[in-house]
Amino acid sequence: MVRIGKIVATHGLQGAVVLKHVAGESNWLNKDAILFVELRKDSQIPHFVASAKAASSEEYIVQIEDIDTVEAAKKLVGKQVYVKEDVLKEVSTNSPLLWIGFNMVDKTKGGLGQIADVVQAGPQWLATLVIDGKEVLIPLVDDILIEVNMRNKYVRVDLPEGLLEVYIG
């Protein structure tokens, strides 16, 4: 599963929701698609899309089957939304969201660990790793990225000197 975005608001009186996503293109979500909503931590519940309309390149207005009131839709607001990896692969093969679970390898330090999550902060993507029990954010920018190997599932980077020391002393 890949986190694609989150439900940010309700829309209208029939229980539709606004899904803010990071997939980029606005034609990947269709009727009968399955969105997995994280109602509780590590619990992704499948929800079937009754209809979806792109509101922008970052938002969809989605009607979910069996959600037909504003009250029911409000329970989904703020919840993270996931899709199966193959849905995202159809959208973009170079999305950093696909790198979750990949190993990150630094040019000089070697293996750093597995990418636990990828988040977008403005226009920039950040990889989250846990190193020596501490959460570390690595910017995924062209100056740092050397190679992304989709087959062997690793991301090779050349980290600036001192970046890791900021986190782990």
N, C-alpha and C positions, 0 to 999 in steps of 0.2 A: 504494500500500500504506500502511496505517495500523498503527502499533504498538498492539496491544491489551493487551499484558501480557507475562508471562514464566512459564515453567515453573519452579515453586519446589520440587517434590518428586516422588518416586515414590509410588505408592499400590498396596498389595497385591502379590501375587506374579505377576500376569499382565502386568505392564508398563504399567499405567495410570499417568498422571501427574496432578499437580495444577497447573492453569493459574490463576494469579492474574491477573485482568483488571480493566480500568477502565471497562467498558461500562455498569456500573450494573445494568441489568435482568438477570435470570438466565434468560432464555429465548431468547437469540439464537443459541446454539450447538446444532446438531443433528447427527444422524448424516449422513454423506456431506458435511459441510461441509469446507472446505479451510483449514487453518492453515498459514501459511508460517513456518517456524522458521529463525532466523538461526544456522546452525551455525558459520559464519565471518563476519567483518565484511562487510557488504554482499552477503551470499549467502543469500537466503531460499529454502529448499527446501520444496516443498509436501508436506504430510502430510494424509492423509484421515482424518477422524474416524469411527471404527467405532461409538463410543457416547460420550455426554456426559451427565453428571448434575450439576446445580447443587448444590454443597455449601453455598454461601452466595451473597449478592448480589455477592461479589467473587471467588469461586472455583468452578471446575468440576473434576470428576474426569473425565478424558478418556482413553479407550482409542483409540490411534492404530493404524490398519491397519499390519500388518507389524512392530509393536513388541509382542512378546509375552513378554519376559523383563524382570526387574528390571534386569539388566545393560544391556540395550539402552535402557531408559527412563532410566537414570542419565546416559547421554550427552547427554540433552536438558535435564537440570536446569540452571537458570541461564541458559538461552537465551531470547532475546527472541522474541516471537510476533507475527506480523502477519496482518492479514486484508485483503481487498480493500475499498476504500472503501464500496462499495454495501452490504456487510454491516453496517457501522457506521451508515450512514444510516438503515437500518431500525430501529435501536435508538434513536438520538437525533440529531436534526438540529442540536442546539446543543452537541455535545460538542467541547471544545477540541482533541481529537485530529484532528478534521476540518480544523483551521486550519493544519496543517503544510503549508508551501509558500505560504501566504498572505503578502502583503506587509503589514508593520506600518507604519502612518502615525501620527506624533505630531501633535497639534493645533498645536503651535508649531514643532517642529523639522522637520516634513515626513516624507518617507520614511526609514525606519530600516533597511529591508532585509527579507529573506524569513525567515519563521519556519522554522528548521531542525528544531526538535523541540519537543514539548510534554511536560512531565513533571508528575507529581502528587507533591507533597510534603505528606503528611498530607492535609488537606481542600482544600488550595490547589493550583491549577494554575499552572505557570510556563512561559512561552514562552522558547525558546532562540534567540537571534539571534547572528550574528557581525558585529560592528561594528568597523571599523578593525583587523581581524585578532584581535579579542578576543571570547571568548564572553561574552554578556550574558544575564542572566536577568531577564525582565520578569514581574512578578506579574499574573495574569489575574483581577483582582478587579473588582467592580462600580464601585468608586471610580475606577478607571483606564480601564476599557472605555467607549468612547462608542458604537461601532457595529461590528457584524460583518456584512460584506457577502458573502454566500455566492455570489452571481452573479458579482461582479467580483473575488472572492477577496482581500479586504483586511480588516484589523482596524484600526479607528481608535481611538487611545488618547489620553489626556491624562496624560502622565507627570509625576510629582511633580518639582519643581525639584531638580536635583542628582543624580537617580537614575543617569543615564548617566555623569556625571562620576566616580562611584565606580569605574566599570569602565575608562573610557578617559581619565581624568585631565582 
